[in-house]
Amino acid sequence: MATLPDNNSSIGDLLRQLVEDVGHLFRTELRLAQAEVRSNVAGLKSGIVAVAAGGVFMLVATFTLVGAFVGWLTPYVGAGWAAFIVSVVLGIAGLIAISVGSNKLKAGNLAPQRTVASIKQDAQTLKGNN
């Protein structure tokens, strides 16, 4: 914690206090960054769940609906084309679900944005460029 120097402080005392305060600031910012990264990683769990759910939905939908849709389309386009059409439609639906989930898993979401901004502000303050 920063302390105010008294009027009798020497330059050496002031420099020592400055080093201590900068060290304290650095340790505090490091703890803040660690906490923010932990929080961001916890938030990514929903993205992982969404990707897994998308995969499961694709699989279940494929097994359940392929037979029904192929049977329904067969009289109109034949068995081969019916199977192809159903497979393409379900594949697109699954890709959309995986895409939505994977967007939440981008590495940029892990970066401690607030801590980086705070460190930049601290650096500007130390330079005297408030």
N, C-alpha and C positions, 0 to 999 in steps of 0.2 A: 504494500500500500504506500502511496506517495506521502512523503512528509514535507512540511514546509521548513526550509532552512532558517536558522536563527541569524541574527545580525552579526554574530561572532564567528560564523562558519568560514573556514579557509577554502581556498580554491580546491585543495585536495579533498576536503570534505564534500564540497559541492560536486566534484567529479565522481567521487565514490557513490554519492546519493543518486546521481544521474545514471550511473551504470546499474545500480540496484533497481531503480525505477524502470529502466528500459528492459532489464531482465524480467522483472515482474510483469510488465506489459506483454513481453514475448510469451511468457509461460501462460498468461491469461488468454491471449489470443490462440495459443496452441490448444488449450483446453476447450475453448469455444469451437474451434475447427473440428476437434474430435467429436464433440457433442453433436454438431451439425451434421457431420458425415454419418454418425450413428442414426440420427433421426432420418436422414435421407435414405439410408439403406433399409430402415424399417418401412419406409413408405414404398419402396420398390417391391415389397412382398405382394402388394395388390397387383402389380404388373405380372409377376410370376404366376399368381393364381389365375389371372385372366388368360395368359398364354396356355397354361395347363387346361383350363376349362375349355378354351377354344379347341385344343387338340382332342379332348374327350368328346366334345359336342360333334366334331367332325367325324370321329370314329362311330359314335352311336348313330348319328344321322345317316351315315353311309350304310351301315348294316341294316338299319330299320327301314329307311326310305328307298334305298336302291331297289330292293325287290318289289315294293309297292309301285313305284313310279315306272320301273321297267315293265311290269305287268300291265300297267295302265296304258303306256305308250306303244307297246308291242303291236297291237292291232293297226295302229296308224303308220308307224315308220319301220317296223320290223324289230326283232329282238336286239340285234347288234347296235343299231342307231339309238334305240331307246336306252340301252345301257350307257352309251357314250354321252348322250345328252344329260342324263341324270348325274353321271360322274363329274362332268364339267361344272354344272350348277353347284353341286355340293362342294367341290374343290374351291370354287370362288368364295363361297360363304365361309369356309374354314380359313382361307387366306386372309380374309377381312378380319376375322376374330384374332388371328395370330398377329396381324399387323398392328391392331389397336393395342394389344398387350405388349408387344415388343417396343412400341413407341415409349411406353412408360419405363422401359429398362435401359434407356440410353445412358451412356456413361456421364453425360453432362448433368444428369439429375443427381449425381453423387457429389458434385463439386460444392464446397461450402460457400455459397454465393455471399451470404451476409458477412461471413468472416473475412473473405477477400476484400469486400467493400470497407469493412472496419479497419483492416490493416492498411489499405490505401489511404484512408482518412488519417490514420495515426502517422503514416509516413509524411503526409502533407503537413500535419501539425508540427511534427519534429523539424521539418524544413522551414517552418515559419510561414507557410503559404495557406493560411486559414482560408 
